[in-house]
Amino acid sequence: MVEGSMTQGAGQGPELARAATLRDFRVPAYVHETGPYAQNTPPDEGAGPVEEPEGYTPTRRDLPVISRGDTVQIAVDPAAPETTDGPGPLYVVGDVHGYLDQLVAALQEQGLIDAAGNWSAGTARLWFLGDFTDRGPDGIGVIDLVMRLSAEAAAAGGYCKALMGNHELLLLGAKRFGDTPVNSGAGTATFQAAWLLNGGQKTDMDRLQDHHLQWMARLDAMELVDGHLLVHSDTTAYLDYGDSIEALNDTIRETLTRNDADECWDLFRKFTKRFAFRDDGGAEAVRSLLDAYGGTRIVHGHSPIPYLLGEVGSEDGEDSTGPIVEGPHLYADGLAIAMDGGVTMAGKLLVQQLPLDN
C-alpha cells in the first residue's frame, strides 16, 4: 500500500444554494464583462484552425457526445462505515465542482459525517479524486470542508485526503498567472481565459486565500490504496511525469514550485485529456498505468459518466431526457471505475465504498 500524507485543516465555508445546471459546460455570462475577471485575451486569438489532440479540452467549452452501449453501471446500497480495529473501510468521492450541499448530503448518506457536518466515521479512509471548484456555487466552501474533515478524521484514527485535479491546476494558474500568454499548442491562451471558459466563479477567486493555494499545490496526483490506483483524469499522460508514484508526485510538485507559466500550462493541458480507457485499446491503456504504478484497478473522476454512457443528446442538453447516474461506472474489461457522476449536469455526486464488486 502506498498512501501519501498531507496536513489539512480549516473551517467550512457557507453553504450556498445550487446553481442552475443548463450553463455548466458553456461560457459564463460574465466572460464578456470588463474588470479584473474579464477575458482580455481570447485563447486562440491570431491563430488559424489547428487540429487538437483527442481529449484536449482546456480551451473548449463543451465535452463531446459519446455514444457507447457496451458498458455497465453498478448501484450499491450504502452502508454505515465499520469502525473495527485496523484500517477502516475505504471510500472515494468523485468530482464536486463547487456543489457543497450535494457533497454534504452524499457524505451524510454514507455515514461519513453527522447532521452537523462533522466527521463521524471513525477509522474510515476517504479519498477525494479532485476538481473541487468551478461551475458550482461554492468551491472554496468545498475545499474548506475537505480540509476540516482531514483534521477531524485524523483525530479519530481515520483519514480524509485529496488528489490533484485539472481544475485545481486551472485555479492555481488563474491566480498565479492571470492573463499572461502561454503557448497552448493551438495559438495563444491564458489561464484566466481558460478558467472563465471552464466555469470559473468570481466568488471563488474573491475568497481564495494563501492557505487554499498552498493546500492545492501540495496535493498528490496519484496514490495506490488497497490495490486501487487512484487518479483524477482518465488519461495515460501520467506516464510522462515519472515511472513510480513517488517520482510522479514529486515531479508535479516541483513543476508547480518553479512557477513557470508554460510548464504549468502543459501540466494542466495533459491533465485535461480524457477518454483514454474507453473504446478499443481502453483496457490496454489502463494496464499500461497499472503495470507502471501497481494496482489491480484504476479509479478516476474527470469524465462525466453521462458522456461515457452516451446519455447526453446534445451539448445544450435540449435533446436529452437528462443523465441517469445511479452509481459508479465499471468499464475497460472491469479494470476502470469512473466516479464523476455529472453533478454539474444535474447528475449525481458519487461517494462510493471500495472495493466495487463485479
N, C-alpha and C positions, 0 to 999 in steps of 0.2 A: 504494500500500500504506500502510495506517495501522496501526501497531503501537505499543501502549503500552509503557511501561517501568516496571519495579519492581525494588526491591532485595530479594532473598530469600536467606536462608541460615541454616540451623540444623541441629542433629543429628537423626538419625532416632530416633523413639521405639521402644519394644519392640514386637515383633510378637506379636499375640495370636491365639488360635485363633478360627476363625469362629463367630459366634453362631448360634443356631437361627434359621430364617427364617420360621417359621409365624406369628410375632407381629409381623412387621415393620411392618404397617400397622394394628396395634392398640395399645391403651393399654399401656404398660409396667407390669409388676407393681408397681413401686414408686410409681406415681402416687398411690396412696391412703395412702402412708406419712406419718408425721409427721416433722418436722425441716426442715432448710434447703431440701430439694428437694421438699417436699410441695406438692401442688396446692391452695393455700389458697383460691383464688377460681375457681370454675368459669367457663369462658369466657363463657357466656351466662346467668349467674345473674340472675334477676329479669326476664328479657326473654321475651316471648311468641315464638311461632314467627315467624320473619322469613324471607322468601324471599331467598336469597342469589344473587348473580350467578353465571352458569355459569362453572365453572372456579375458583371461590373455595374454597380448601381450608384456610386456616390453623387453623380450629377443628374440622376434620373428621378422623376417624381414617383413613378408607379412600378410595382412589381409586375412581371409578365403573367399572363394567364396560363396556367399549366393544366393540361388535360391528361390525367392519369387515372386508370381504373383498376390497377392491379396491386393495390396496397391495402394495408389492414390498419384499422384503428381499434384500440383496446380501451374499454372503460373498466376501471377498477373501483370497487366501493371503498370509500375512505375508512381508515381505521385509526383509532387513537394510538399515538406513539407508545411503544413499550418503554419502560424505564428500569429494565433489569440491569444487573451488573455487566460491566464491559461496555463496548461501544453501542450506542443506541441505534435505532433504525435510521436509514439514510433517505433523505428527501431532496428533490431537485425542483427548482422553480424556473419556469420559462420567462420570456420577455415580459417586462412590466410596463415599460414606456409611460411612466407617469401616472398610471391608474392606481392610486394609493388605496382608494376604497375597495376596489376589486381585490387587491393584494391582501388587505386586512381580512376580508371575507373568506378568501381562499385559505389563508393560514389558519383562521379560526375553524373552518370546516374540517381541516386535517388535525385539529387539536394541538397545533404548534404554538398558538398564542391564545390567551384568555379573552374574555369580553372587554377587558380594559386595554388590550393590545400588548400585554406583557408576555414574555417567554414562559410557556407552561409545559414544555415537552421534555424536561429533564435532560437526559443524556443523548437525546436525538441529535442527528447531524443534518444540517440544512445547507444546501448549496444553491446560490443564485447563478444563473448562466449568463448574466449580463443584460445590457440595454435597460437601464433604469429610468432614463429620461427621454424627452422628445415625444411629440404627438399628443400625449396625455396631459392632464392639467397640473400635476404636482410631482415632477421628477425629483426635486430637491427633498420633498417630504418622503419619497420612497427611499432615497439614499439615507436620510436621517433615521428612518425606521430600521433599515438593514444594519446601520452602524450601531444603533442602540441594542438591537437584538443580538448582535455579535457579543457585546459585553455581557448581557443577561444570560445568554446560552453558556458562555464560558464559565460564568459563576455557578451555573447549575450542573456542570460536568459535561455539557454537550458543546456544540459549536454551530455558528452561523457564519458562512464565508461566501465570497463572491468572486466571479470571474470577470475579466475584461471583455466588454462587447464593443462592437464598432461604434455605437452611439456614445460610449464613454470616450473613445478616441476622438470622435467628432466634437463633443462638447469641450474637451481639453484643447483641441485645435482652435475652435472658435474663440475661446477665451484667450489663448496664448498668442495667436497669430492674426485673428480678425480678418481683415481684407487684404492681407499680404498675399500677393500672387504666388501660386505654386504650379509646377509643371504636372498637369493631370494626365498626360499622355494623350489627351484629346483637346488640346488648347489650354488656355489659361483658366485656372479655377482659384477659388479661395475657400478656406474653411468656413468663413462666415456665410457665404452664399450657399454652400453645401448644407450647412446646419439649418438654415432657414428652409431650404428646399426639402429637407428630410424631417420637417416637423419641429424644429427648434422653437422653444417657448420663451418669450421675453421675461416672463415671471421667473423661470428657472435661472436665467442669466442674472437677473437682478438679485436673486437670493444666493447665488453661488459664492461660497466663501473659500478661503485658503485651505481649510481642513477638508472640504469636499474635494478640491483639486488634488491634494496630497493623497487622499484615500484612493481616488480613481487611478492616479499614476502608479500606485503600488500594487494594484491588482494583478494577480497571475492570469495568464491566458489559457492555461491548461492544467488539469490535475487528474490523477488516477486514484480512484476511490473504490474499493471493493470490486475491482475488475472493470469498473465503468470509467471510460476515458471521457472526461467532461471538458467540453469546449463550448464556445458561443456559436461560431459560424460553421455551416456545412460546406467546408472548403478544405482542400489539401494544401492551401497556402501556408499553413503552419510549418510544413516541412522546410520552408525557406529560412526559418529562424533558428534551427537547432536540431541536432539528432537525438536529444534527450529532453525530457520535460524541464529539467533544471536549466539546461542551456537555452532552451526556447524562452522561458520566462525571464532569464537574465538578459538575453538579447533584446527583448521587447522593452524591459525597464531601462536598459542602457540607451536605447533609441530615444525614448521619451526624455531621459535625463539630458541628452545632448541638445534637445530643444531646437533641432533643425527642421524648418517648416517642410521642406521637400521630403526629408526622411519620414517625418510623421505622416505626411500625406500618403506616401507609398504604403506605410503600415496600415493606415485607415483604408486605403483602396483595396488592399489584399483582404482585409477583414470583411469587406462588403461582398466579396464573391460568395456565391451560393449555388445550391442545387448540384453539388459535385457527387452526391450519393444517390441520385435518382437515375432512372433510365439505364440503358446498357452500360456496363462498366461501373455502376454505382457501388456495388459490393466490393469490387476490386479497389476502388478509391478508399473505401472505409478500411479495407485490410492494409493498405499502404500506411495509414496512420497507426493502426493497431500494431503492425509489425515494428514500426519505428519507436512507438512510445509505450506499448504494452496495453493490456486490457483485452476483454472479450467482446465488448460493445462500446460504441460511441454514443454519447448523449449530447444533443446540441439544441440550441434555440435558433434565432435569426430568421429562418424562412418560415413564414406562417403556414400552418398545416392546411388551411383552406386552399392555398395556392398549390401545395404539394398534391392535394386531392382533386384539384380542378373544380372546386365548388364556388368559384367566383366567376360570374358570367362575363363581366366587363370591368375595365379599370375604374369606371364610375359606379359599379355595383347596380346599374339600372336593370340588367337582365338577370340578376341573381336573386334567389329567394333568401340569401343570407348564408353565411358559413355555419355549418353544423359541426361543432367540435365537442366531443364527449370526453376525450382523454388523449393521451399521447399517441403518436403515430409511429408504428413499428414498420420498418421497411429495409431495403437493401439486404435481402435474404436474412432478415432478422438481426442484422448487425448494427443497425442505427435506430435510435429513438429520437424523434423530433418533439420538442417541448414548447414551441411557440404556438399557442392556441389562437392567435389572432385577436387579442383583446382590443387592439386599435380598430378592428373591423367588426365590432360587436360580437366577437368570438368569445373565447373563454381563457382566463388567466389560469394556467395549469400549475398545480403543486402536486407532485407525484412521489409516492414512496417507491424506492428501488429495492430489489430487482423487480422488473416487469416480466410477468410470465408470458410465454408464447400463447 
